[in-house]
Amino acid sequence: MHEKDEVAARLIAWHFRIEPELRAVYRIIATDENAAGEPIKLLEVNAASVETGRVVPFAFGAAGDITYPSVVAEVTPAEMDAIRQRKIPLPAGWSLETAREFLRPRDAGAA
């Protein structure tokens, strides 16, 4: 596993621990994922999110053991269905076709 993959796995695991209603995380893989400055991009399906009808990404800088910048967008399960049906667009450059899906682990309780 590459370092960026390990960092992304830690970030995803932490999000599952702190978000009890987080159902799935899609790690969006860029065409040039190894380019300098390319952030870890996560589309998170959270039943506790407020439905907005769009995908709004939020950027975060590297911090602590998360040594890459990240961009996170949170959607409801219904919005995720709409994304799959192409009724809600993903941000430019984001695609589910190359995304890696992470489902909530059974032991991911709230921290």
Backbone as JSON Lines, residues from 0, in Angstrom:
{"i":0,"aa":"M","n":[0.85,-1.18,0.0],"ca":[0.0,0.0,0.0],"c":[0.9,1.24,0.0]}
{"i":1,"aa":"H","n":[0.57,2.21,-0.82],"ca":[1.32,3.45,-0.89],"c":[1.0,4.32,0.32]}
{"i":2,"aa":"E","n":[1.91,5.24,0.63],"ca":[1.73,6.12,1.79],"c":[0.39,6.88,1.74]}
{"i":3,"aa":"K","n":[0.03,7.43,0.57],"ca":[-1.21,8.19,0.46],"c":[-2.42,7.3,0.73]}
{"i":4,"aa":"D","n":[-2.36,6.06,0.27],"ca":[-3.44,5.11,0.54],"c":[-3.57,4.83,2.04]}
{"i":5,"aa":"E","n":[-2.43,4.71,2.71],"ca":[-2.44,4.48,4.16],"c":[-3.03,5.67,4.91]}
{"i":6,"aa":"V","n":[-2.65,6.87,4.49],"ca":[-3.18,8.08,5.12],"c":[-4.69,8.17,4.87]}
{"i":7,"aa":"A","n":[-5.12,7.89,3.65],"ca":[-6.55,7.92,3.34],"c":[-7.3,6.88,4.18]}
{"i":8,"aa":"A","n":[-6.74,5.7,4.35],"ca":[-7.39,4.65,5.16],"c":[-7.54,5.1,6.61]}
{"i":9,"aa":"R","n":[-6.52,5.78,7.16],"ca":[-6.62,6.31,8.54],"c":[-7.71,7.36,8.64]}
{"i":10,"aa":"L","n":[-7.75,8.26,7.65],"ca":[-8.76,9.32,7.66],"c":[-10.17,8.73,7.57]}
{"i":11,"aa":"I","n":[-10.37,7.77,6.7],"ca":[-11.68,7.13,6.55],"c":[-12.07,6.4,7.83]}
{"i":12,"aa":"A","n":[-11.14,5.66,8.42],"ca":[-11.42,4.94,9.67],"c":[-11.81,5.91,10.78]}
{"i":13,"aa":"W","n":[-11.12,7.05,10.86],"ca":[-11.43,8.04,11.88],"c":[-12.83,8.61,11.66]}
{"i":14,"aa":"H","n":[-13.18,8.9,10.41],"ca":[-14.52,9.42,10.12],"c":[-15.6,8.41,10.52]}
{"i":15,"aa":"F","n":[-15.36,7.12,10.26],"ca":[-16.33,6.11,10.69],"c":[-16.45,6.08,12.22]}
{"i":16,"aa":"R","n":[-15.34,6.28,12.93],"ca":[-15.39,6.26,14.41],"c":[-16.16,7.43,14.97]}
{"i":17,"aa":"I","n":[-16.03,8.62,14.36],"ca":[-16.65,9.8,14.96],"c":[-18.04,10.11,14.41]}
{"i":18,"aa":"E","n":[-18.43,9.49,13.32],"ca":[-19.73,9.74,12.69],"c":[-20.59,8.48,12.75]}
{"i":19,"aa":"P","n":[-21.43,8.33,13.77],"ca":[-22.2,7.09,13.93],"c":[-23.18,6.8,12.79]}
{"i":20,"aa":"E","n":[-23.6,7.82,12.05],"ca":[-24.55,7.61,10.96],"c":[-23.89,7.54,9.58]}
{"i":21,"aa":"L","n":[-22.55,7.54,9.57],"ca":[-21.82,7.43,8.31],"c":[-21.96,6.01,7.78]}
{"i":22,"aa":"R","n":[-22.54,5.87,6.59],"ca":[-22.84,4.55,6.02],"c":[-21.75,4.05,5.08]}
{"i":23,"aa":"A","n":[-21.21,4.95,4.25],"ca":[-20.21,4.57,3.25],"c":[-19.36,5.78,2.91]}
{"i":24,"aa":"V","n":[-18.14,5.49,2.48],"ca":[-17.23,6.53,2.01],"c":[-16.69,6.09,0.65]}
{"i":25,"aa":"Y","n":[-16.75,7.0,-0.29],"ca":[-16.17,6.77,-1.61],"c":[-14.93,7.62,-1.73]}
{"i":26,"aa":"R","n":[-13.79,6.97,-1.88],"ca":[-12.55,7.72,-2.11],"c":[-12.45,7.96,-3.6]}
{"i":27,"aa":"I","n":[-12.53,9.2,-3.99],"ca":[-12.48,9.59,-5.39],"c":[-11.02,9.61,-5.83]}
{"i":28,"aa":"I","n":[-10.71,8.82,-6.83],"ca":[-9.34,8.72,-7.33],"c":[-9.21,9.58,-8.58]}
{"i":29,"aa":"A","n":[-8.3,10.54,-8.55],"ca":[-8.08,11.44,-9.68],"c":[-7.32,10.71,-10.79]}
{"i":30,"aa":"T","n":[-7.43,11.23,-11.99],"ca":[-6.69,10.69,-13.12],"c":[-5.19,10.68,-12.82]}
{"i":31,"aa":"D","n":[-4.71,11.74,-12.19],"ca":[-3.3,11.83,-11.8],"c":[-3.21,11.92,-10.28]}
{"i":32,"aa":"E","n":[-3.61,10.85,-9.62],"ca":[-3.68,10.81,-8.15],"c":[-2.34,11.12,-7.49]}
{"i":33,"aa":"N","n":[-1.23,10.8,-8.16],"ca":[0.09,10.99,-7.56],"c":[0.69,12.36,-7.82]}
{"i":34,"aa":"A","n":[-0.06,13.25,-8.45],"ca":[0.45,14.6,-8.71],"c":[0.65,15.34,-7.38]}
{"i":35,"aa":"A","n":[1.68,16.16,-7.34],"ca":[1.95,16.96,-6.14],"c":[0.75,17.84,-5.82]}
{"i":36,"aa":"G","n":[0.33,17.83,-4.56],"ca":[-0.79,18.67,-4.14],"c":[-2.16,18.08,-4.37]}
{"i":37,"aa":"E","n":[-2.24,16.91,-5.02],"ca":[-3.55,16.28,-5.25],"c":[-4.11,15.81,-3.9]}
{"i":38,"aa":"P","n":[-5.26,16.32,-3.48],"ca":[-5.78,15.96,-2.17],"c":[-6.44,14.58,-2.16]}
{"i":39,"aa":"I","n":[-6.63,14.08,-0.98],"ca":[-7.47,12.9,-0.78],"c":[-8.91,13.4,-0.86]}
{"i":40,"aa":"K","n":[-9.7,12.82,-1.75],"ca":[-11.09,13.29,-1.95],"c":[-12.05,12.2,-1.47]}
{"i":41,"aa":"L","n":[-12.97,12.59,-0.58],"ca":[-13.92,11.64,-0.02],"c":[-15.35,12.13,-0.23]}
{"i":42,"aa":"L","n":[-16.19,11.23,-0.74],"ca":[-17.63,11.47,-0.82],"c":[-18.23,10.57,0.25]}
{"i":43,"aa":"E","n":[-18.85,11.19,1.27],"ca":[-19.35,10.45,2.42],"c":[-20.87,10.42,2.42]}
{"i":44,"aa":"V","n":[-21.41,9.21,2.62],"ca":[-22.85,9.01,2.68],"c":[-23.22,8.92,4.15]}
{"i":45,"aa":"N","n":[-23.91,9.96,4.64],"ca":[-24.21,10.08,6.06],"c":[-25.71,10.3,6.25]}
{"i":46,"aa":"A","n":[-26.34,9.38,6.96],"ca":[-27.79,9.47,7.2],"c":[-28.15,10.67,8.07]}
{"i":47,"aa":"A","n":[-27.19,11.23,8.8],"ca":[-27.45,12.38,9.66],"c":[-27.24,13.72,8.94]}
{"i":48,"aa":"S","n":[-26.84,13.68,7.68],"ca":[-26.62,14.91,6.92],"c":[-27.95,15.59,6.6]}
{"i":49,"aa":"V","n":[-27.85,16.88,6.35],"ca":[-29.0,17.65,5.9],"c":[-29.02,17.61,4.38]}
{"i":50,"aa":"E","n":[-30.14,17.25,3.81],"ca":[-30.25,17.16,2.36],"c":[-30.23,18.55,1.74]}
{"i":51,"aa":"T","n":[-29.34,18.73,0.75],"ca":[-29.23,20.03,0.06],"c":[-29.53,19.92,-1.43]}
{"i":52,"aa":"G","n":[-29.51,18.7,-1.96],"ca":[-29.74,18.51,-3.39],"c":[-28.52,18.79,-4.24]}
{"i":53,"aa":"R","n":[-27.36,18.92,-3.6],"ca":[-26.12,19.14,-4.34],"c":[-24.95,18.61,-3.54]}
{"i":54,"aa":"V","n":[-23.81,18.5,-4.19],"ca":[-22.59,18.02,-3.55],"c":[-21.69,19.22,-3.3]}
{"i":55,"aa":"V","n":[-21.44,19.49,-2.02],"ca":[-20.63,20.65,-1.64],"c":[-19.35,20.15,-0.97]}
{"i":56,"aa":"P","n":[-18.21,20.25,-1.67],"ca":[-16.95,19.8,-1.08],"c":[-16.33,20.86,-0.17]}
{"i":57,"aa":"F","n":[-15.71,20.39,0.91],"ca":[-14.99,21.25,1.85],"c":[-13.53,20.82,1.87]}
{"i":58,"aa":"A","n":[-12.62,21.77,1.76],"ca":[-11.19,21.48,1.72],"c":[-10.57,21.64,3.1]}
{"i":59,"aa":"F","n":[-9.61,20.75,3.4],"ca":[-8.88,20.77,4.66],"c":[-7.39,20.63,4.35]}
{"i":60,"aa":"G","n":[-6.58,21.31,5.09],"ca":[-5.13,21.17,4.94],"c":[-4.63,19.93,5.65]}
{"i":61,"aa":"A","n":[-3.41,19.56,5.37],"ca":[-2.78,18.45,6.08],"c":[-2.67,18.82,7.56]}
{"i":62,"aa":"A","n":[-2.84,17.84,8.43],"ca":[-2.75,18.1,9.87],"c":[-2.43,16.79,10.6]}
{"i":63,"aa":"G","n":[-1.5,16.85,11.54],"ca":[-1.14,15.68,12.32],"c":[-0.67,14.53,11.44]}
{"i":64,"aa":"D","n":[-1.26,13.34,11.67],"ca":[-0.84,12.19,10.87],"c":[-1.57,12.1,9.53]}
{"i":65,"aa":"I","n":[-2.44,13.07,9.25],"ca":[-3.06,13.18,7.92],"c":[-2.17,14.15,7.14]}
{"i":66,"aa":"T","n":[-1.2,13.58,6.45],"ca":[-0.12,14.36,5.84],"c":[-0.42,14.83,4.43]}
{"i":67,"aa":"Y","n":[-1.64,14.69,3.99],"ca":[-2.09,15.18,2.68],"c":[-3.29,16.09,2.9]}
{"i":68,"aa":"P","n":[-3.47,17.08,2.05],"ca":[-4.72,17.85,2.11],"c":[-5.88,16.92,1.74]}
{"i":69,"aa":"S","n":[-7.07,17.3,2.16],"ca":[-8.24,16.48,1.83],"c":[-9.4,17.38,1.43]}
{"i":70,"aa":"V","n":[-10.3,16.78,0.69],"ca":[-11.54,17.43,0.29],"c":[-12.65,16.43,0.6]}
{"i":71,"aa":"V","n":[-13.63,16.88,1.39],"ca":[-14.71,16.0,1.83],"c":[-16.05,16.6,1.45]}
{"i":72,"aa":"A","n":[-16.91,15.77,0.89],"ca":[-18.3,16.17,0.61],"c":[-19.2,15.13,1.25]}
{"i":73,"aa":"E","n":[-20.25,15.61,1.9],"ca":[-21.17,14.72,2.6],"c":[-22.55,14.79,1.95]}
{"i":74,"aa":"V","n":[-23.14,13.63,1.72],"ca":[-24.48,13.56,1.13],"c":[-25.33,12.56,1.91]}
{"i":75,"aa":"T","n":[-26.63,12.68,1.76],"ca":[-27.55,11.73,2.38],"c":[-27.63,10.47,1.51]}
{"i":76,"aa":"P","n":[-28.17,9.38,2.05],"ca":[-28.38,8.2,1.21],"c":[-29.27,8.49,-0.01]}
{"i":77,"aa":"A","n":[-30.29,9.31,0.15],"ca":[-31.17,9.66,-0.97],"c":[-30.4,10.46,-2.03]}
{"i":78,"aa":"E","n":[-29.55,11.37,-1.57],"ca":[-28.74,12.13,-2.52],"c":[-27.76,11.22,-3.25]}
{"i":79,"aa":"M","n":[-27.22,10.2,-2.55],"ca":[-26.32,9.26,-3.21],"c":[-27.05,8.51,-4.32]}
{"i":80,"aa":"D","n":[-28.3,8.12,-4.05],"ca":[-29.11,7.48,-5.11],"c":[-29.28,8.42,-6.29]}
{"i":81,"aa":"A","n":[-29.53,9.69,-6.02],"ca":[-29.69,10.69,-7.09],"c":[-28.38,10.89,-7.86]}
{"i":82,"aa":"I","n":[-27.25,10.81,-7.17],"ca":[-25.96,10.91,-7.85],"c":[-25.79,9.73,-8.8]}
{"i":83,"aa":"R","n":[-26.11,8.54,-8.33],"ca":[-26.01,7.34,-9.18],"c":[-26.93,7.43,-10.4]}
{"i":84,"aa":"Q","n":[-28.08,8.09,-10.24],"ca":[-29.03,8.25,-11.34],"c":[-28.7,9.48,-12.2]}
{"i":85,"aa":"R","n":[-27.6,10.14,-11.87],"ca":[-27.13,11.35,-12.57],"c":[-28.1,12.52,-12.48]}
{"i":86,"aa":"K","n":[-28.88,12.55,-11.4],"ca":[-29.78,13.68,-11.15],"c":[-29.08,14.78,-10.37]}
{"i":87,"aa":"I","n":[-28.04,14.4,-9.61],"ca":[-27.21,15.36,-8.9],"c":[-25.78,15.17,-9.42]}
{"i":88,"aa":"P","n":[-25.16,16.23,-9.93],"ca":[-23.8,16.08,-10.46],"c":[-22.75,16.08,-9.36]}
{"i":89,"aa":"L","n":[-21.66,15.38,-9.63],"ca":[-20.49,15.44,-8.77],"c":[-19.65,16.65,-9.15]}
{"i":90,"aa":"P","n":[-18.78,17.1,-8.26],"ca":[-17.89,18.21,-8.62],"c":[-17.04,17.84,-9.84]}
{"i":91,"aa":"A","n":[-16.58,18.85,-10.55],"ca":[-15.73,18.63,-11.72],"c":[-14.52,17.78,-11.35]}
{"i":92,"aa":"G","n":[-14.25,16.77,-12.17],"ca":[-13.12,15.89,-11.94],"c":[-13.4,14.72,-11.01]}
{"i":93,"aa":"W","n":[-14.59,14.66,-10.41],"ca":[-14.96,13.56,-9.53],"c":[-15.76,12.53,-10.32]}
{"i":94,"aa":"S","n":[-15.49,11.25,-10.08],"ca":[-16.22,10.19,-10.76],"c":[-16.34,8.98,-9.84]}
{"i":95,"aa":"L","n":[-17.5,8.35,-9.86],"ca":[-17.68,7.11,-9.1],"c":[-17.07,5.92,-9.83]}
{"i":96,"aa":"E","n":[-16.81,6.07,-11.12],"ca":[-16.29,4.96,-11.92],"c":[-14.94,4.46,-11.42]}
{"i":97,"aa":"T","n":[-14.11,5.35,-10.92],"ca":[-12.79,4.94,-10.43],"c":[-12.7,5.06,-8.91]}
{"i":98,"aa":"A","n":[-13.81,5.35,-8.25],"ca":[-13.81,5.51,-6.8],"c":[-13.64,4.17,-6.1]}
{"i":99,"aa":"R","n":[-13.11,4.23,-4.9],"ca":[-13.01,3.04,-4.04],"c":[-14.05,3.19,-2.93]}
{"i":100,"aa":"E","n":[-14.88,2.18,-2.79],"ca":[-15.96,2.21,-1.8],"c":[-15.5,1.57,-0.49]}
{"i":101,"aa":"F","n":[-15.81,2.26,0.61],"ca":[-15.54,1.74,1.95],"c":[-16.87,1.74,2.7]}
{"i":102,"aa":"L","n":[-17.3,0.56,3.15],"ca":[-18.55,0.46,3.9],"c":[-18.24,0.51,5.39]}
{"i":103,"aa":"R","n":[-19.23,0.92,6.16],"ca":[-19.06,1.04,7.6],"c":[-18.67,-0.31,8.22]}
{"i":104,"aa":"P","n":[-17.55,-0.37,8.91],"ca":[-17.18,-1.61,9.61],"c":[-18.13,-1.87,10.77]}
{"i":105,"aa":"R","n":[-18.36,-3.1,11.07],"ca":[-19.27,-3.47,12.17],"c":[-18.79,-2.92,13.53]}
{"i":106,"aa":"D","n":[-17.49,-2.8,13.69],"ca":[-16.95,-2.38,14.99],"c":[-16.61,-0.89,15.05]}
{"i":107,"aa":"A","n":[-17.12,-0.09,14.14],"ca":[-16.79,1.35,14.11],"c":[-17.78,2.12,14.96]}
{"i":108,"aa":"G","n":[-17.62,2.05,16.26],"ca":[-18.49,2.8,17.15],"c":[-18.06,4.25,17.24]}
{"i":109,"aa":"A","n":[-18.83,5.05,17.93],"ca":[-18.46,6.45,18.13],"c":[-17.27,6.51,19.1]}
{"i":110,"aa":"A","n":[-16.38,7.44,18.85],"ca":[-15.19,7.57,19.7],"c":[-15.52,8.29,20.98]}
